[in-house]
Amino acid sequence: MTEKPKKVVRWVVLLGGGLCLLVLILYTGGYFVPNRIGPGKVTGAPEKAPSPRRTATAAIETVTEFYEAVGTVRPRTEATIEAQVTGRIVEVPVRPGDTVAKGQLLVVLDSREFQVRLDQTGQGLISARARKEQARQAVLAAEAAYAQADAAYNRTKIYFDSQAATSQDLEQAESAYLQAKARVRQAEDGLRDAEAGIKQAEGVEEEARIAVGYTKMTASENGQVVKRLAEPGDLAWPGKPLVVLQTREALRLEALVREGLVQRVPPGTRLQVVLTAVNTRCEGVVEEVVPAADPLTRTFVVKVRLPDVEGLFPGMFGRLLVPLEEQKVVVVPKEAVKHVGQLETVTVKTNGRWEDRFVKTGRNLGTTVEVLSGLEGNETLAINGGGDA
């Protein structure tokens, strides 16, 4: 093939490729498809579009910016019921999830050994009281003997002064008097020892009675059983946890607040709390701020008292809203925003015409939604389809 035909073929191939590329560009741009909207274009409503059923105005409102501190719902009090004496577990009449009242029985230990000890101490107390009675009678007898010896000694002194008694008689009377006096003191000491013995016996009996009481463990307040850590037949000993209780009536959110904001949440501050699991937003009161930051996260634990919320349980997730600053934003009703895939549009009235406009929404504010871009405020918007008849 000569040089000239080769050039002709090359030019034909180039022209054909360019033509195909042009056709492809026109096709993707919607040139061959009727009523197709090209990239970056939004069709406007016709000149005489019908009025929408409802309209709204894009409002400019002042909204508070919040810092969301994540936290966990926890009971205000959580009690661990522990054994205080060693004994075999006989009965555990509660299970996790059970609601218990103050004073309700939770765990029962074998009390036979402690009951025997209590009976023995009771007998010891009876013996101590008997010894006291004997000592009291001894004191009465010693006092009577002392009174008799004292009278005899006084008479002998009178007789001796009148020379009716000898010095030997006086010495014998005095000796009897002193011995009787000593026996009174001895009897009184015995009575005091007997009284001390009674107090000691009463203390031993009370100790045994308390030990018997420790064999039956009850709820210290109204609550709910969270954990059951022992079963009948297990051996309990002092310090061993048996049942864990928590209060359901007093729940609070323990949130982690960064160190730069902890001064904004002193005790007594009222803050908004979002409980996602129960779809609730409520107001809580700061009860306590732990005065030490976590060195890893640089956050403080802030404990917020929660109101009674139906379906709220310990362990659920919550967010504490700490107010930062106020800012003006554009808000529109949720019904005014239409979603097409990932795109968001609103129907706006401009110069007497209704046209669709792309917007970007932000925070959900209840019945309204924040518009980040696409609107400047005070625009008239169509609701529920805009120009529907």
Residue pairs with C-beta under 8 A, 6 or more apart in sequence:
26 32
27 33
29 38
29 39
30 36
30 37
30 38
37 43
42 345
42 355
42 356
42 357
42 358
43 355
43 356
44 353
44 355
44 356
45 347
45 353
45 354
45 355
45 356
45 386
45 387
47 353
49 353
49 354
49 387
50 387
50 388
50 389
51 387
52 347
52 354
52 382
52 383
52 384
52 385
52 386
52 387
52 388
53 383
53 384
53 385
53 388
54 382
54 383
54 384
55 349
55 380
55 381
55 382
55 383
56 332
56 333
56 336
56 380
56 381
56 383
57 378
57 379
57 380
57 381
58 330
58 331
58 332
58 371
58 375
58 376
58 377
58 378
58 379
58 381
59 330
59 331
59 332
59 368
59 377
59 378
60 328
60 329
60 330
60 331
60 377
60 378
61 328
61 329
61 331
62 326
62 327
62 328
62 329
63 326
63 327
63 328
63 329
63 331
63 363
63 365
63 370
64 323
64 324
64 325
64 326
65 323
65 324
65 325
65 326
65 327
66 272
66 321
66 322
66 323
66 324
67 257
67 258
67 261
67 321
67 322
67 324
68 274
68 319
68 320
68 321
68 322
69 255
69 256
69 257
69 258
69 261
69 299
69 302
69 319
69 320
69 321
69 322
70 255
70 256
70 317
70 318
70 319
70 320
71 253
71 254
71 255
71 256
71 302
71 304
71 317
71 318
71 319
71 320
72 253
72 254
72 315
72 316
72 317
72 318
73 251
73 252
73 253
73 254
73 275
73 306
73 312
73 313
73 314
73 315
73 316
73 317
73 318
74 251
74 252
74 253
74 254
74 314
74 315
75 223
75 246
75 247
75 248
75 250
75 251
75 252
75 314
76 247
76 250
76 251
76 252
76 305
77 221
77 223
77 246
77 247
77 250
78 226
78 244
78 245
78 246
78 247
79 220
79 221
79 223
79 244
79 245
79 246
80 241
80 243
80 244
80 245
81 106
81 107
81 217
81 219
81 241
81 242
81 243
81 244
81 245
82 238
82 239
82 240
82 241
82 242
83 107
83 109
83 214
83 217
83 236
83 237
83 238
83 239
83 240
83 242
84 214
84 238
85 109
85 114
85 211
85 214
85 215
85 236
85 238
86 235
86 236
86 237
86 238
87 109
87 110
87 111
87 113
87 114
87 215
87 235
87 236
88 109
88 110
88 233
88 234
88 235
88 236
89 107
89 108
89 109
89 110
89 230
89 231
89 232
89 233
89 234
89 235
89 236
89 242
90 108
90 109
90 110
90 232
91 107
91 108
91 232
92 106
92 107
92 108
92 228
92 230
92 231
92 232
92 242
92 243
93 105
93 106
93 108
94 100
94 104
94 106
94 225
94 228
94 243
95 225
95 228
96 225
96 226
96 227
96 228
97 224
97 225
98 224
98 225
99 222
99 223
99 224
99 225
99 248
100 106
100 219
100 222
100 223
100 224
100 225
100 245
101 219
101 222
102 219
102 220
102 221
102 222
103 218
103 219
104 218
104 219
105 216
105 217
105 218
106 217
106 218
106 219
106 225
106 242
106 243
106 245
107 216
107 217
107 230
107 236
107 242
107 243
108 215
108 216
108 217
109 214
109 215
109 216
109 236
110 215
111 212
111 215
111 216
114 208
114 211
114 212
114 214
114 215
115 212
117 208
117 211
118 205
118 208
118 209
118 211
118 212
120 208
121 201
121 204
121 205
121 207
121 208
122 205
124 201
124 204
124 205
125 198
125 201
125 202
125 204
125 205
127 201
128 194
128 197
128 198
128 200
128 201
129 198
131 194
131 197
132 191
132 194
132 195
132 197
132 198
134 194
135 187
135 190
135 191
135 193
135 194
136 191
136 194
138 187
138 190
138 191
139 184
139 187
139 188
139 190
139 191
141 187
142 180
142 183
142 184
142 186
142 187
142 188
143 184
143 187
145 180
145 183
145 184
146 177
146 180
146 181
146 183
146 184
148 180
149 173
149 176
149 177
149 179
149 180
149 181
150 177
150 180
150 181
152 173
152 176
152 177
153 173
153 174
153 176
153 177
155 173
156 165
156 169
156 170
156 172
156 173
156 174
157 170
157 173
159 165
159 169
160 166
160 167
160 169
160 170
217 242
217 243
219 245
220 245
221 245
221 247
222 247
222 249
223 245
223 246
223 247
223 248
224 245
224 246
224 247
224 248
225 243
225 244
225 245
226 244
226 245
226 246
226 314
227 243
227 244
228 242
228 243
229 241
229 242
229 243
229 244
230 236
230 240
230 242
230 243
236 242
246 314
249 308
250 305
251 306
251 309
251 312
251 314
252 284
252 287
252 303
252 304
252 305
252 306
253 273
253 284
253 303
253 304
253 306
253 318
253 320
254 301
254 302
254 303
254 304
255 301
255 302
255 304
255 318
255 319
255 320
256 294
256 297
256 299
256 300
256 301
256 302
257 265
257 299
257 300
257 302
257 320
257 322
258 298
258 299
258 300
259 293
259 298
259 299
259 300
261 322
261 324
262 289
262 293
262 300
262 302
264 322
264 323
265 271
265 286
265 289
265 302
265 322
266 286
266 289
267 286
267 287
267 288
267 289
268 285
268 286
269 285
269 286
270 283
270 284
270 285
270 286
271 283
271 284
271 285
271 286
271 304
271 320
271 321
271 322
271 323
272 281
272 282
272 283
272 284
272 320
272 321
273 281
273 282
273 283
273 284
273 304
273 306
273 318
273 319
273 320
273 321
274 280
274 281
274 318
274 319
274 321
275 281
275 282
275 309
275 312
275 316
275 317
275 318
276 317
276 318
276 319
277 311
277 312
277 316
277 317
278 309
278 310
278 311
278 312
278 316
280 309
280 312
282 306
282 307
282 309
283 307
284 304
284 305
284 306
284 307
284 320
285 304
285 305
286 302
286 303
286 304
286 305
287 303
287 304
287 305
288 302
288 303
289 300
289 301
289 302
289 303
290 300
290 301
290 302
290 303
291 300
292 300
293 299
293 300
294 300
294 301
302 320
304 320
306 312
329 362
329 370
329 371
330 370
330 371
330 375
330 376
330 377
331 365
331 368
331 369
331 370
331 371
332 346
332 368
332 369
332 371
332 375
332 381
333 367
333 368
333 369
333 381
333 383
334 367
334 368
334 369
335 383
335 384
336 346
336 347
336 381
336 382
336 383
337 344
337 345
337 346
337 359
337 361
337 369
338 344
338 345
338 346
338 347
338 356
343 358
344 358
344 359
344 360
344 361
345 356
345 357
345 358
345 359
346 356
346 357
346 359
346 374
346 375
346 381
346 382
347 354
347 355
347 356
347 357
347 381
347 382
347 385
347 386
347 387
348 354
348 355
348 356
348 357
348 375
348 379
348 380
348 381
348 382
349 379
349 380
349 381
349 382
354 382
354 386
354 387
356 386
357 374
357 375
358 374
359 371
359 372
359 373
359 374
359 375
360 371
360 372
360 373
360 374
361 369
361 370
361 371
361 372
362 369
362 370
362 371
362 372
363 369
363 370
364 370
